[in-house]
Amino acid sequence: MSFLIDPPLLFIAGFAIGSFLDQSPRTVKVVLGLAVVLVFLSVSLLLYLDVLPCFFPFICTGLSGSEFMFHSNLTGIYKKDVPQFVVIFLFALYPLWIYAGHALAMRFSKYS
């Protein structure tokens, strides 16, 4: 999970929920969407706080969790460089990304 990878993955998850569960009750989709967002938020927060080291094979070559979250090896941005309110804002956008994917799937299903 990272601030560059999470938004597209959440968008894709929302799109998949909207596409594959289009006939399911709204409650099922909301609960599944919330579960996905909570998993992303919890793992990303633990990575950001350096509670978890970066654990993704072939991606983490000695990166700490926070270095992975910011892709410090590529961007040169480190945890100390980013104000906390920016990080909180990025985390707060996670539900929006999954909702945007779901909304696009619903838009496509209307035209099918």
A tleap script that builds the chain and sets N, CA, C and O, in Angstrom:
source leaprc.protein.ff14SB
mol = sequence {
  NMET SER PHE LEU ILE ASP PRO PRO LEU LEU
  PHE ILE ALA GLY PHE ALA ILE GLY SER PHE
  LEU ASP GLN SER PRO ARG THR VAL LYS VAL
  VAL LEU GLY LEU ALA VAL VAL LEU VAL PHE
  LEU SER VAL SER LEU LEU LEU TYR LEU ASP
  VAL LEU PRO CYS PHE PHE PRO PHE ILE CYS
  THR GLY LEU SER GLY SER GLU PHE MET PHE
  HIE SER ASN LEU THR GLY ILE TYR LYS LYS
  ASP VAL PRO GLN PHE VAL VAL ILE PHE LEU
  PHE ALA LEU TYR PRO LEU TRP ILE TYR ALA
  GLY HIE ALA LEU ALA MET ARG PHE SER LYS
  TYR CSER
}
set mol.1.N position { 0.842 -1.166 0.000 }
set mol.1.CA position { 0.000 0.000 0.000 }
set mol.1.C position { 0.892 1.236 0.000 }
set mol.1.O position { 1.882 1.294 0.730 }
set mol.2.N position { 0.554 2.185 -0.789 }
set mol.2.CA position { 1.309 3.429 -0.823 }
set mol.2.C position { 0.412 4.538 -1.332 }
set mol.2.O position { -0.669 4.290 -1.867 }
set mol.3.N position { 0.871 5.746 -1.158 }
set mol.3.CA position { 0.053 6.870 -1.590 }
set mol.3.C position { -0.043 6.967 -3.111 }
set mol.3.O position { -0.918 7.669 -3.618 }
set mol.4.N position { 0.824 6.291 -3.848 }
set mol.4.CA position { 0.733 6.273 -5.310 }
set mol.4.C position { -0.039 5.064 -5.826 }
set mol.4.O position { -0.711 5.144 -6.854 }
set mol.5.N position { 0.056 3.959 -5.120 }
set mol.5.CA position { -0.565 2.714 -5.577 }
set mol.5.C position { -1.999 2.559 -5.063 }
set mol.5.O position { -2.857 2.021 -5.763 }
set mol.6.N position { -2.255 3.029 -3.845 }
set mol.6.CA position { -3.572 2.829 -3.229 }
set mol.6.C position { -4.736 3.440 -4.002 }
set mol.6.O position { -5.738 2.755 -4.203 }
set mol.7.N position { -4.655 4.706 -4.448 }
set mol.7.CA position { -5.814 5.267 -5.156 }
set mol.7.C position { -6.266 4.455 -6.367 }
set mol.7.O position { -7.459 4.177 -6.489 }
set mol.8.N position { -5.352 4.060 -7.277 }
set mol.8.CA position { -5.838 3.241 -8.400 }
set mol.8.C position { -6.389 1.885 -7.961 }
set mol.8.O position { -7.367 1.402 -8.530 }
set mol.9.N position { -5.768 1.268 -6.954 }
set mol.9.CA position { -6.272 -0.026 -6.478 }
set mol.9.C position { -7.652 0.114 -5.837 }
set mol.9.O position { -8.519 -0.736 -6.039 }
set mol.10.N position { -7.855 1.171 -5.072 }
set mol.10.CA position { -9.171 1.406 -4.477 }
set mol.10.C position { -10.211 1.706 -5.546 }
set mol.10.O position { -11.349 1.245 -5.456 }
set mol.11.N position { -9.827 2.469 -6.551 }
set mol.11.CA position { -10.734 2.770 -7.662 }
set mol.11.C position { -11.139 1.480 -8.377 }
set mol.11.O position { -12.315 1.268 -8.674 }
set mol.12.N position { -10.162 0.629 -8.648 }
set mol.12.CA position { -10.424 -0.650 -9.315 }
set mol.12.C position { -11.318 -1.534 -8.438 }
set mol.12.O position { -12.225 -2.197 -8.942 }
set mol.13.N position { -11.059 -1.542 -7.123 }
set mol.13.CA position { -11.893 -2.336 -6.206 }
set mol.13.C position { -13.327 -1.830 -6.220 }
set mol.13.O position { -14.264 -2.627 -6.250 }
set mol.14.N position { -13.506 -0.519 -6.197 }
set mol.14.CA position { -14.853 0.048 -6.256 }
set mol.14.C position { -15.542 -0.280 -7.565 }
set mol.14.O position { -16.735 -0.584 -7.588 }
set mol.15.N position { -14.790 -0.219 -8.660 }
set mol.15.CA position { -15.348 -0.559 -9.963 }
set mol.15.C position { -15.754 -2.035 -10.008 }
set mol.15.O position { -16.804 -2.383 -10.547 }
set mol.16.N position { -14.903 -2.901 -9.431 }
set mol.16.CA position { -15.215 -4.334 -9.402 }
set mol.16.C position { -16.457 -4.606 -8.555 }
set mol.16.O position { -17.312 -5.403 -8.939 }
set mol.17.N position { -16.554 -3.948 -7.412 }
set mol.17.CA position { -17.734 -4.127 -6.561 }
set mol.17.C position { -18.984 -3.682 -7.313 }
set mol.17.O position { -20.007 -4.366 -7.286 }
set mol.18.N position { -18.901 -2.550 -7.975 }
set mol.18.CA position { -20.051 -2.053 -8.726 }
set mol.18.C position { -20.402 -2.912 -9.918 }
set mol.18.O position { -21.576 -3.057 -10.258 }
set mol.19.N position { -19.389 -3.487 -10.564 }
set mol.19.CA position { -19.630 -4.289 -11.764 }
set mol.19.C position { -20.130 -5.689 -11.451 }
set mol.19.O position { -21.123 -6.144 -12.020 }
set mol.20.N position { -19.441 -6.368 -10.545 }
set mol.20.CA position { -19.763 -7.763 -10.287 }
set mol.20.C position { -20.936 -7.947 -9.331 }
set mol.20.O position { -21.582 -8.994 -9.323 }
set mol.21.N position { -21.204 -6.933 -8.533 }
set mol.21.CA position { -22.295 -7.045 -7.566 }
set mol.21.C position { -23.416 -6.069 -7.893 }
set mol.21.O position { -24.109 -5.596 -6.992 }
set mol.22.N position { -23.597 -5.765 -9.163 }
set mol.22.CA position { -24.580 -4.747 -9.536 }
set mol.22.C position { -26.002 -5.127 -9.162 }
set mol.22.O position { -26.834 -4.243 -8.956 }
set mol.23.N position { -26.306 -6.411 -9.067 }
set mol.23.CA position { -27.650 -6.850 -8.694 }
set mol.23.C position { -27.784 -7.109 -7.194 }
set mol.23.O position { -28.872 -7.430 -6.715 }
set mol.24.N position { -26.686 -6.970 -6.453 }
set mol.24.CA position { -26.726 -7.212 -5.003 }
set mol.24.C position { -27.357 -6.032 -4.283 }
set mol.24.O position { -27.384 -4.917 -4.804 }
set mol.25.N position { -27.864 -6.286 -3.083 }
set mol.25.CA position { -28.413 -5.181 -2.300 }
set mol.25.C position { -27.335 -4.136 -1.985 }
set mol.25.O position { -26.150 -4.451 -1.880 }
set mol.26.N position { -27.774 -2.914 -1.842 }
set mol.26.CA position { -26.848 -1.813 -1.592 }
set mol.26.C position { -26.039 -2.048 -0.313 }
set mol.26.O position { -24.864 -1.689 -0.246 }
set mol.27.N position { -26.664 -2.646 0.692 }
set mol.27.CA position { -25.982 -2.898 1.958 }
set mol.27.C position { -24.764 -3.791 1.774 }
set mol.27.O position { -23.722 -3.561 2.389 }
set mol.28.N position { -24.891 -4.802 0.936 }
set mol.28.CA position { -23.771 -5.712 0.676 }
set mol.28.C position { -22.606 -4.940 0.065 }
set mol.28.O position { -21.457 -5.124 0.466 }
set mol.29.N position { -22.900 -4.084 -0.894 }
set mol.29.CA position { -21.847 -3.308 -1.555 }
set mol.29.C position { -21.195 -2.310 -0.602 }
set mol.29.O position { -19.980 -2.111 -0.639 }
set mol.30.N position { -22.000 -1.687 0.246 }
set mol.30.CA position { -21.455 -0.726 1.210 }
set mol.30.C position { -20.555 -1.423 2.217 }
set mol.30.O position { -19.460 -0.945 2.510 }
set mol.31.N position { -21.011 -2.549 2.746 }
set mol.31.CA position { -20.217 -3.290 3.730 }
set mol.31.C position { -18.915 -3.778 3.098 }
set mol.31.O position { -17.852 -3.661 3.708 }
set mol.32.N position { -18.984 -4.316 1.900 }
set mol.32.CA position { -17.776 -4.784 1.222 }
set mol.32.C position { -16.825 -3.619 0.938 }
set mol.32.O position { -15.617 -3.737 1.139 }
set mol.33.N position { -17.365 -2.512 0.477 }
set mol.33.CA position { -16.538 -1.332 0.219 }
set mol.33.C position { -15.874 -0.814 1.480 }
set mol.33.O position { -14.694 -0.465 1.463 }
set mol.34.N position { -16.620 -0.762 2.571 }
set mol.34.CA position { -16.044 -0.320 3.847 }
set mol.34.C position { -14.964 -1.273 4.326 }
set mol.34.O position { -13.940 -0.837 4.852 }
set mol.35.N position { -15.183 -2.567 4.149 }
set mol.35.CA position { -14.178 -3.553 4.556 }
set mol.35.C position { -12.880 -3.355 3.768 }
set mol.35.O position { -11.790 -3.403 4.337 }
set mol.36.N position { -13.002 -3.135 2.466 }
set mol.36.CA position { -11.812 -2.917 1.632 }
set mol.36.C position { -11.083 -1.649 2.072 }
set mol.36.O position { -9.860 -1.653 2.212 }
set mol.37.N position { -11.821 -0.577 2.288 }
set mol.37.CA position { -11.202 0.682 2.717 }
set mol.37.C position { -10.527 0.523 4.075 }
set mol.37.O position { -9.428 1.036 4.284 }
set mol.38.N position { -11.175 -0.184 4.998 }
set mol.38.CA position { -10.578 -0.381 6.326 }
set mol.38.C position { -9.296 -1.201 6.258 }
set mol.38.O position { -8.346 -0.922 6.988 }
set mol.39.N position { -9.258 -2.200 5.397 }
set mol.39.CA position { -8.030 -2.984 5.236 }
set mol.39.C position { -6.922 -2.095 4.676 }
set mol.39.O position { -5.802 -2.096 5.186 }
set mol.40.N position { -7.238 -1.339 3.627 }
set mol.40.CA position { -6.247 -0.442 3.043 }
set mol.40.C position { -5.763 0.584 4.061 }
set mol.40.O position { -4.561 0.815 4.192 }
set mol.41.N position { -6.705 1.202 4.785 }
set mol.41.CA position { -6.333 2.216 5.770 }
set mol.41.C position { -5.476 1.641 6.890 }
set mol.41.O position { -4.472 2.238 7.277 }
set mol.42.N position { -5.867 0.492 7.405 }
set mol.42.CA position { -5.119 -0.070 8.536 }
set mol.42.C position { -3.710 -0.474 8.131 }
set mol.42.O position { -2.752 -0.158 8.836 }
set mol.43.N position { -3.568 -1.164 7.009 }
set mol.43.CA position { -2.226 -1.570 6.574 }
set mol.43.C position { -1.393 -0.339 6.204 }
set mol.43.O position { -0.217 -0.263 6.561 }
set mol.44.N position { -1.979 0.609 5.506 }
set mol.44.CA position { -1.245 1.807 5.116 }
set mol.44.C position { -0.830 2.631 6.322 }
set mol.44.O position { 0.279 3.164 6.358 }
set mol.45.N position { -1.710 2.741 7.307 }
set mol.45.CA position { -1.379 3.487 8.516 }
set mol.45.C position { -0.246 2.813 9.280 }
set mol.45.O position { 0.662 3.484 9.770 }
set mol.46.N position { -0.299 1.498 9.380 }
set mol.46.CA position { 0.784 0.771 10.059 }
set mol.46.C position { 2.106 0.906 9.303 }
set mol.46.O position { 3.169 0.997 9.917 }
set mol.47.N position { 2.038 0.919 7.974 }
set mol.47.CA position { 3.250 1.159 7.184 }
set mol.47.C position { 3.760 2.578 7.401 }
set mol.47.O position { 4.955 2.781 7.613 }
set mol.48.N position { 2.868 3.555 7.349 }
set mol.48.CA position { 3.261 4.950 7.519 }
set mol.48.C position { 3.907 5.187 8.881 }
set mol.48.O position { 4.887 5.925 8.984 }
set mol.49.N position { 3.363 4.565 9.926 }
set mol.49.CA position { 3.896 4.727 11.278 }
set mol.49.C position { 5.133 3.863 11.532 }
set mol.49.O position { 5.683 3.877 12.633 }
set mol.50.N position { 5.560 3.132 10.544 }
set mol.50.CA position { 6.718 2.228 10.633 }
set mol.50.C position { 6.517 1.123 11.658 }
set mol.50.O position { 7.488 0.599 12.204 }
set mol.51.N position { 5.261 0.762 11.924 }
set mol.51.CA position { 4.968 -0.386 12.773 }
set mol.51.C position { 5.224 -1.657 11.965 }
set mol.51.O position { 5.773 -2.632 12.478 }
set mol.52.N position { 4.821 -1.631 10.705 }
set mol.52.CA position { 5.100 -2.732 9.776 }
set mol.52.C position { 6.228 -2.311 8.849 }
set mol.52.O position { 6.244 -1.182 8.359 }
set mol.53.N position { 7.163 -3.205 8.610 }
set mol.53.CA position { 8.136 -2.906 7.555 }
set mol.53.C position { 7.482 -3.178 6.204 }
set mol.53.O position { 6.438 -3.826 6.129 }
set mol.54.N position { 8.084 -2.696 5.177 }
set mol.54.CA position { 7.569 -2.996 3.842 }
set mol.54.C position { 7.716 -4.498 3.613 }
set mol.54.O position { 8.813 -5.043 3.732 }
set mol.55.N position { 6.621 -5.160 3.288 }
set mol.55.CA position { 6.623 -6.623 3.230 }
set mol.55.C position { 6.253 -7.183 1.860 }
set mol.55.O position { 6.008 -8.383 1.732 }
set mol.56.N position { 6.208 -6.340 0.844 }
set mol.56.CA position { 5.835 -6.807 -0.483 }
set mol.56.C position { 7.074 -7.338 -1.210 }
set mol.56.O position { 8.050 -6.610 -1.385 }
set mol.57.N position { 7.035 -8.608 -1.633 }
set mol.57.CA position { 8.205 -9.169 -2.309 }
set mol.57.C position { 8.482 -8.460 -3.637 }
set mol.57.O position { 7.561 -8.008 -4.318 }
set mol.58.N position { 9.729 -8.375 -3.980 }
set mol.58.CA position { 10.213 -7.791 -5.231 }
set mol.58.C position { 10.040 -6.274 -5.298 }
set mol.58.O position { 10.568 -5.641 -6.213 }
set mol.59.N position { 9.319 -5.682 -4.358 }
set mol.59.CA position { 9.129 -4.231 -4.365 }
set mol.59.C position { 9.966 -3.586 -3.273 }
set mol.59.O position { 10.557 -2.525 -3.475 }
set mol.60.N position { 10.011 -4.232 -2.120 }
set mol.60.CA position { 10.685 -3.664 -0.956 }
set mol.60.C position { 12.122 -4.142 -0.903 }
set mol.60.O position { 12.410 -5.279 -0.529 }
set mol.61.N position { 12.981 -3.281 -1.271 }
set mol.61.CA position { 14.408 -3.611 -1.184 }
set mol.61.C position { 15.006 -2.784 -0.054 }
set mol.61.O position { 15.713 -1.803 -0.283 }
set mol.62.N position { 14.704 -3.206 1.176 }
set mol.62.CA position { 15.237 -2.527 2.345 }
set mol.62.C position { 14.516 -1.247 2.710 }
set mol.62.O position { 15.059 -0.439 3.463 }
set mol.63.N position { 13.310 -1.033 2.202 }
set mol.63.CA position { 12.557 0.173 2.529 }
set mol.63.C position { 11.797 -0.008 3.835 }
set mol.63.O position { 11.275 -1.088 4.114 }
set mol.64.N position { 11.739 1.039 4.622 }
set mol.64.CA position { 10.868 1.012 5.797 }
set mol.64.C position { 9.435 1.201 5.303 }
set mol.64.O position { 9.204 1.482 4.127 }
set mol.65.N position { 8.497 1.046 6.202 }
set mol.65.CA position { 7.093 1.209 5.813 }
set mol.65.C position { 6.796 2.601 5.301 }
set mol.65.O position { 6.128 2.761 4.279 }
set mol.66.N position { 7.291 3.620 6.008 }
set mol.66.CA position { 7.011 4.996 5.585 }
set mol.66.C position { 7.735 5.334 4.281 }
set mol.66.O position { 7.209 6.083 3.457 }
set mol.67.N position { 8.927 4.791 4.091 }
set mol.67.CA position { 9.634 5.024 2.822 }
set mol.67.C position { 8.864 4.406 1.660 }
set mol.67.O position { 8.817 4.974 0.569 }
set mol.68.N position { 8.266 3.248 1.894 }
set mol.68.CA position { 7.451 2.640 0.848 }
set mol.68.C position { 6.200 3.467 0.579 }
set mol.68.O position { 5.811 3.646 -0.575 }
set mol.69.N position { 5.568 3.975 1.639 }
set mol.69.CA position { 4.351 4.766 1.470 }
set mol.69.C position { 4.599 5.980 0.570 }
set mol.69.O position { 3.734 6.354 -0.223 }
set mol.70.N position { 5.769 6.588 0.691 }
set mol.70.CA position { 6.095 7.762 -0.121 }
set mol.70.C position { 6.955 7.426 -1.336 }
set mol.70.O position { 7.316 8.323 -2.097 }
set mol.71.N position { 7.291 6.148 -1.532 }
set mol.71.CA position { 8.206 5.736 -2.605 }
set mol.71.C position { 9.452 6.605 -2.579 }
set mol.71.O position { 9.857 7.180 -3.590 }
set mol.72.N position { 10.051 6.685 -1.389 }
set mol.72.CA position { 11.191 7.571 -1.170 }
set mol.72.C position { 12.360 7.272 -2.098 }
set mol.72.O position { 13.108 8.176 -2.470 }
set mol.73.N position { 12.518 6.013 -2.469 }
set mol.73.CA position { 13.613 5.657 -3.370 }
set mol.73.C position { 13.412 6.246 -4.764 }
set mol.73.O position { 14.386 6.450 -5.488 }
set mol.74.N position { 12.172 6.521 -5.151 }
set mol.74.CA position { 11.878 7.093 -6.468 }
set mol.74.C position { 11.613 8.590 -6.402 }
set mol.74.O position { 12.065 9.344 -7.264 }
set mol.75.N position { 10.876 9.024 -5.371 }
set mol.75.CA position { 10.445 10.421 -5.311 }
set mol.75.C position { 11.389 11.315 -4.521 }
set mol.75.O position { 11.412 12.528 -4.726 }
set mol.76.N position { 12.166 10.725 -3.620 }
set mol.76.CA position { 13.022 11.528 -2.752 }
set mol.76.C position { 12.247 12.193 -1.619 }
set mol.76.O position { 12.796 13.019 -0.890 }
set mol.77.N position { 10.973 11.837 -1.470 }
set mol.77.CA position { 10.131 12.395 -0.413 }
set mol.77.C position { 10.150 11.428 0.769 }
set mol.77.O position { 9.939 10.225 0.614 }
set mol.78.N position { 10.408 11.984 1.955 }
set mol.78.CA position { 10.435 11.175 3.167 }
set mol.78.C position { 9.365 11.657 4.134 }
set mol.78.O position { 8.819 12.750 3.990 }
set mol.79.N position { 9.080 10.825 5.115 }
set mol.79.CA position { 8.036 11.108 6.099 }
set mol.79.C position { 8.240 12.480 6.737 }
set mol.79.O position { 7.276 13.216 6.947 }
set mol.80.N position { 9.474 12.823 7.042 }
set mol.80.CA position { 9.765 14.092 7.706 }
set mol.80.C position { 9.488 15.298 6.807 }
set mol.80.O position { 9.354 16.419 7.299 }
set mol.81.N position { 9.401 15.075 5.490 }
set mol.81.CA position { 9.189 16.164 4.537 }
set mol.81.C position { 7.726 16.538 4.349 }
set mol.81.O position { 7.427 17.592 3.788 }
set mol.82.N position { 6.819 15.700 4.806 }
set mol.82.CA position { 5.389 15.889 4.522 }
set mol.82.C position { 4.644 16.228 5.810 }
set mol.82.O position { 4.712 15.463 6.772 }
set mol.83.N position { 3.931 17.364 5.851 }
set mol.83.CA position { 3.156 17.702 7.049 }
set mol.83.C position { 2.074 16.655 7.319 }
set mol.83.O position { 1.539 16.046 6.392 }
set mol.84.N position { 1.764 16.458 8.588 }
set mol.84.CA position { 0.794 15.434 8.961 }
set mol.84.C position { -0.588 15.703 8.393 }
set mol.84.O position { -1.312 14.756 8.087 }
set mol.85.N position { -0.982 16.975 8.241 }
set mol.85.CA position { -2.319 17.244 7.713 }
set mol.85.C position { -2.438 16.780 6.263 }
set mol.85.O position { -3.531 16.431 5.816 }
set mol.86.N position { -1.339 16.771 5.531 }
set mol.86.CA position { -1.367 16.270 4.151 }
set mol.86.C position { -1.582 14.757 4.165 }
set mol.86.O position { -2.349 14.228 3.360 }
set mol.87.N position { -0.915 14.073 5.065 }
set mol.87.CA position { -1.070 12.617 5.186 }
set mol.87.C position { -2.503 12.274 5.604 }
set mol.87.O position { -3.104 11.348 5.060 }
set mol.88.N position { -3.042 13.015 6.561 }
set mol.88.CA position { -4.422 12.788 6.998 }
set mol.88.C position { -5.380 13.017 5.828 }
set mol.88.O position { -6.326 12.252 5.641 }
set mol.89.N position { -5.138 14.058 5.049 }
set mol.89.CA position { -5.975 14.338 3.879 }
set mol.89.C position { -5.906 13.197 2.870 }
set mol.89.O position { -6.932 12.790 2.326 }
set mol.90.N position { -4.700 12.675 2.613 }
set mol.90.CA position { -4.553 11.570 1.661 }
set mol.90.C position { -5.289 10.327 2.154 }
set mol.90.O position { -5.936 9.636 1.367 }
set mol.91.N position { -5.194 10.042 3.448 }
set mol.91.CA position { -5.935 8.904 4.002 }
set mol.91.C position { -7.435 9.145 3.935 }
set mol.91.O position { -8.200 8.212 3.690 }
set mol.92.N position { -7.861 10.372 4.147 }
set mol.92.CA position { -9.294 10.694 4.109 }
set mol.92.C position { -9.873 10.524 2.708 }
set mol.92.O position { -11.084 10.355 2.565 }
set mol.93.N position { -9.042 10.565 1.683 }
set mol.93.CA position { -9.504 10.379 0.313 }
set mol.93.C position { -9.764 8.910 -0.042 }
set mol.93.O position { -10.387 8.633 -1.068 }
set mol.94.N position { -9.309 7.982 0.769 }
set mol.94.CA position { -9.462 6.566 0.438 }
set mol.94.C position { -10.915 6.166 0.169 }
set mol.94.O position { -11.174 5.497 -0.831 }
set mol.95.N position { -11.874 6.550 1.021 }
set mol.95.CA position { -13.272 6.196 0.704 }
set mol.95.C position { -13.753 6.829 -0.598 }
set mol.95.O position { -14.565 6.241 -1.312 }
set mol.96.N position { -13.259 8.017 -0.907 }
set mol.96.CA position { -13.651 8.682 -2.146 }
set mol.96.C position { -13.189 7.892 -3.370 }
set mol.96.O position { -13.914 7.810 -4.361 }
set mol.97.N position { -11.999 7.317 -3.309 }
set mol.97.CA position { -11.483 6.551 -4.451 }
set mol.97.C position { -12.351 5.329 -4.727 }
set mol.97.O position { -12.675 5.047 -5.880 }
set mol.98.N position { -12.727 4.607 -3.685 }
set mol.98.CA position { -13.549 3.411 -3.907 }
set mol.98.C position { -14.948 3.813 -4.371 }
set mol.98.O position { -15.550 3.127 -5.197 }
set mol.99.N position { -15.463 4.918 -3.845 }
set mol.99.CA position { -16.768 5.399 -4.284 }
set mol.99.C position { -16.726 5.825 -5.751 }
set mol.99.O position { -17.664 5.554 -6.502 }
set mol.100.N position { -15.654 6.482 -6.159 }
set mol.100.CA position { -15.535 6.924 -7.559 }
set mol.100.C position { -15.525 5.730 -8.510 }
set mol.100.O position { -16.150 5.774 -9.569 }
set mol.101.N position { -14.817 4.664 -8.134 }
set mol.101.CA position { -14.820 3.456 -8.958 }
set mol.101.C position { -16.193 2.829 -9.030 }
set mol.101.O position { -16.623 2.391 -10.096 }
set mol.102.N position { -16.880 2.783 -7.912 }
set mol.102.CA position { -18.231 2.226 -7.880 }
set mol.102.C position { -19.185 3.075 -8.716 }
set mol.102.O position { -20.007 2.546 -9.464 }
set mol.103.N position { -19.069 4.385 -8.585 }
set mol.103.CA position { -19.952 5.289 -9.337 }
set mol.103.C position { -19.743 5.134 -10.844 }
set mol.103.O position { -20.706 5.171 -11.610 }
set mol.104.N position { -18.502 4.962 -11.269 }
set mol.104.CA position { -18.237 4.765 -12.699 }
set mol.104.C position { -18.827 3.445 -13.177 }
set mol.104.O position { -19.381 3.376 -14.274 }
set mol.105.N position { -18.714 2.403 -12.368 }
set mol.105.CA position { -19.303 1.112 -12.743 }
set mol.105.C position { -20.811 1.231 -12.868 }
set mol.105.O position { -21.408 0.664 -13.783 }
set mol.106.N position { -21.425 1.961 -11.959 }
set mol.106.CA position { -22.875 2.155 -12.029 }
set mol.106.C position { -23.258 2.967 -13.262 }
set mol.106.O position { -24.299 2.718 -13.870 }
set mol.107.N position { -22.445 3.912 -13.623 }
set mol.107.CA position { -22.698 4.722 -14.831 }
set mol.107.C position { -22.631 3.845 -16.066 }
set mol.107.O position { -23.470 3.965 -16.959 }
set mol.108.N position { -21.628 2.949 -16.128 }
set mol.108.CA position { -21.506 2.032 -17.258 }
set mol.108.C position { -22.685 1.066 -17.328 }
set mol.108.O position { -23.179 0.762 -18.413 }
set mol.109.N position { -23.136 0.582 -16.164 }
set mol.109.CA position { -24.232 -0.401 -16.173 }
set mol.109.C position { -25.539 0.205 -16.652 }
set mol.109.O position { -26.399 -0.522 -17.149 }
set mol.110.N position { -25.715 1.510 -16.521 }
set mol.110.CA position { -26.923 2.164 -17.023 }
set mol.110.C position { -26.971 2.183 -18.537 }
set mol.110.O position { -28.047 2.190 -19.135 }
set mol.111.N position { -25.780 2.190 -19.164 }
set mol.111.CA position { -25.717 2.253 -20.615 }
set mol.111.C position { -25.640 0.872 -21.270 }
set mol.111.O position { -25.630 0.763 -22.496 }
set mol.112.N position { -25.585 -0.173 -20.454 }
set mol.112.CA position { -25.476 -1.533 -21.010 }
set mol.112.C position { -26.818 -2.110 -21.339 }
set mol.112.O position { -26.904 -3.242 -21.813 }
savepdb mol mol.pdb
quit
